[in-house]
Amino acid sequence: MSRPESKFRCGPITASLFADGRVINGEMVKLYSITFDKAYKDGPEWKHTHSFVTEDLLKIAILADTVYRHLRLRSTDDGDESDA
């Protein structure tokens, strides 16, 4: 798997943002995918899982909102206000 473009962390939960370019209707478009991962320690070794318990859901929701804002909120300093 390729390296994430960005990572966001809330406690042991990480949201990783991956970008991929695709041609759609003859135009190159950047598409994003997001994965959620939970780190935990098993003895001296760190492991990762994609399974979550009820108490993790709020952290996942916060991370999902953070990633959404990162992707959707744009600075108007670049002169492009078409996303407004």
C-alpha positions in Angstrom: 0.0 0.0 0.0 1.2 3.5 -0.7 2.1 6.0 2.0 -0.7 8.2 3.3 -0.8 11.8 2.2 -1.9 12.9 5.8 -2.5 11.2 9.1 -4.8 12.4 11.9 -4.7 10.9 15.4 -7.1 10.8 18.4 -5.7 8.7 21.2 -4.9 5.2 19.8 -7.1 5.8 16.7 -5.5 7.0 13.4 -7.2 8.2 10.3 -4.9 7.9 7.2 -5.7 9.9 4.1 -4.6 8.4 0.7 -4.8 10.2 -2.6 -5.1 8.6 -6.0 -5.3 10.2 -9.4 -7.8 8.9 -11.9 -8.9 10.0 -15.3 -12.6 10.7 -15.4 -14.3 12.0 -18.5 -10.8 12.8 -19.9 -9.8 14.9 -16.9 -7.3 13.9 -14.2 -9.2 13.9 -10.8 -7.7 13.4 -7.4 -9.7 10.8 -5.4 -9.3 10.2 -1.7 -9.7 7.1 0.5 -9.5 7.1 4.3 -8.6 4.2 6.6 -9.1 4.0 10.3 -6.6 2.0 12.5 -6.3 1.4 16.2 -2.9 0.8 17.8 -2.6 -1.4 20.9 0.2 -3.1 22.9 0.4 -6.8 23.1 3.1 -7.4 25.7 6.2 -5.4 24.5 4.9 -5.4 20.8 2.7 -2.7 19.2 -0.1 -4.1 17.0 -2.8 -2.6 14.9 -6.4 -3.5 14.2 -9.4 -2.3 12.2 -11.9 -3.5 14.9 -13.2 -1.0 17.3 -15.2 -1.1 20.6 -18.2 1.2 21.4 -15.9 3.7 23.2 -13.9 4.2 20.1 -16.8 5.4 18.0 -16.7 9.1 19.2 -13.0 9.2 18.4 -13.7 7.8 14.9 -16.5 10.4 14.4 -14.1 13.2 15.5 -11.4 12.0 13.1 -14.0 11.6 10.3 -15.1 15.2 10.8 -11.5 16.4 10.9 -10.6 14.6 7.6 -13.8 15.9 6.0 -12.9 19.5 7.0 -9.3 19.1 5.8 -10.6 18.0 2.4 -13.5 20.4 2.0 -12.5 23.7 3.7 -10.2 25.6 1.4 -8.3 28.8 1.9 -9.5 31.7 -0.3 -6.0 33.0 -0.4 -5.4 31.0 -3.6 -8.0 33.1 -5.5 -10.2 30.1 -6.3 -13.6 30.6 -4.7 -15.4 28.0 -6.9 -15.6 25.5 -3.9 -17.4 28.1 -1.7 
